[in-house]
Amino acid sequence: MKKIIFAIFSVLILSLVACDKDYETEGAPTMDDARVIRVSIDVRDVHYDDQRTFYNHDAKEVIVQVLPGKDWTTLKVFVTPSLFSTMSPDGGQTDDWSSGSKSYTIKSGDGSATNTYTVKIVEVEAFGNNHPWG
């Protein structure tokens, strides 16, 4: 009986703590969101350990840093838009990235917002304190 009372008391305390108004989480996806949320190069082209991705939503820019020695003409880059939105062109296609950048237009699910993101691939000698925006 003591175990049951303890379990009920524990659930009550946890539910009160979980309802704390100071506890903030990222809001649920909405239909008016038009952002790029993930960019990565296919692991068969550039291993995960050889790439770092940085997002600047204010500038609508994503920079993927890669280590030297990759063939820029046949990279498959996965670009994922926010939930409910559409994107043009589609991500996940093998493209020529020799110019170093491509633009993707994301339209929100309700059509109220459209953003064009530039995705850049930049070769760096090593990873470290070389954040693209300082």
Buried (B, 14 or more C-beta within 10 A) or exposed (E): EEEEEEEEEEEEEEEEEEEEEEEEEEEEEEBBBBBBBEBBBBEEBBEEEBBBBBBEEEEBBBBBBBBEEBEBEEBBBEBBBBEBBBBEEEBEEEBEBEEEEBEBBBBBBEEEBEBEBBBBBBEBEEEEEEEBEE
